Amino acid sequence: YTCNGREVEIGEEATANVYTLTGECKKLTVGGVSNKITVEKVGEIVARGVSNKVTYGEGIGGKPPKISKSGPSTSVESKKSQEEKKQAEDK
């Protein structure tokens, strides 16, 4: 899906989906269960629900995104930190 600067919401009914959001998202709100979301550029991430995983490329305007998360086993991390972890594991 292309964001085009919009706010995107993945609702509470979403379960075990995979989403890729390209372009710039003003705000991403994630609910539901066991969703995997990759977002290219984002200003704010609100992650809740259960076992949701959000990976972002970068913030908007060179700033890191504002992040708030709640819910068991829900995670938010940058693509860069994932790559660094993988490199450390490979050594």
C-alpha positions as MATLAB code, in Angstrom:
seq = 'YTCNGREVEIGEEATANVYTLTGECKKLTVGGVSNKITVEKVGEIVARGVSNKVTYGEGIGGKPPKISKSGPSTSVESKKSQEEKKQAEDK';
ca = [
       0.000    0.000    0.000;
       1.199    3.538   -0.717;
       0.827    6.011    2.164;
       1.065    9.347    0.315;
       1.457   11.218    3.625;
      -1.777    9.784    5.064;
      -2.569    8.266    8.432;
      -2.990    4.486    8.224;
      -4.891    2.336   10.723;
      -4.805   -1.439   10.910;
      -7.870   -2.318   12.968;
      -8.497   -4.576   15.947;
     -10.077   -7.234   13.679;
      -6.819   -7.742   11.705;
      -5.251  -11.116   12.461;
      -2.043  -12.676   11.090;
      -1.665  -10.318    8.137;
       1.462   -9.002    6.447;
       1.443   -5.368    5.295;
       4.077   -3.356    3.420;
       3.546    0.401    3.413;
       5.622    2.445    0.975;
       6.250    6.158    0.808;
       5.654    8.458    3.736;
       3.015    7.707    6.389;
       2.103   10.565    8.724;
       0.917    8.125   11.419;
       0.566    4.345   11.636;
      -1.826    2.831   14.167;
      -1.724   -0.954   14.571;
      -4.194   -3.163   16.421;
      -5.217   -6.775   16.130;
      -3.188   -9.937   16.617;
       0.026  -11.323   15.046;
       0.325   -8.788   12.228;
       3.652   -7.975   10.578;
       3.940   -4.456    9.207;
       6.846   -2.900    7.333;
       6.697    0.849    6.751;
       9.185    2.819    4.655;
       8.915    6.301    6.265;
       6.746    7.216    9.237;
       6.198   10.161   11.595;
       4.425    8.343   14.427;
       3.736    4.704   15.318;
       1.044    3.601   17.770;
       1.297   -0.170   18.214;
      -1.121   -2.101   20.412;
      -2.804   -5.472   20.293;
      -1.057   -8.813   20.756;
       2.144  -10.086   19.076;
       2.215   -7.390   16.408;
       5.584   -6.592   14.835;
       6.265   -3.217   13.213;
       9.487   -2.538   11.312;
      10.196    0.935    9.983;
      12.833    2.242    7.581;
      13.182    5.816    8.820;
      11.357    8.746   10.334;
      10.129   11.807    8.467;
      12.458   14.771    8.009;
      15.485   12.971    9.412;
      13.894   12.600   12.863;
      13.106    9.240   14.453;
       9.371    8.495   14.611;
       7.398    9.041   17.805;
       6.643    5.541   19.100;
       4.099    4.324   21.642;
       3.371    0.658   22.158;
       1.261   -1.449   24.435;
       0.064   -4.992   24.468;
       1.831   -8.280   25.101;
       4.634   -9.304   22.705;
       4.131   -6.257   20.466;
       7.380   -4.815   19.092;
       8.523   -1.803   17.082;
      12.027   -1.558   15.680;
      13.945    0.046   12.877;
      15.115   -1.927    9.877;
      18.639   -0.718   10.699;
      18.574   -2.211   14.223;
      17.238   -5.509   12.805;
      20.126   -5.643   10.314;
      22.652   -4.894   13.073;
      21.203   -7.705   15.235;
      21.358  -10.142   12.323;
      24.992   -9.236   11.600;
      25.868   -9.786   15.275;
      24.126  -13.168   15.246;
      25.969  -14.206   12.063;
      29.380  -13.621   13.685;
];
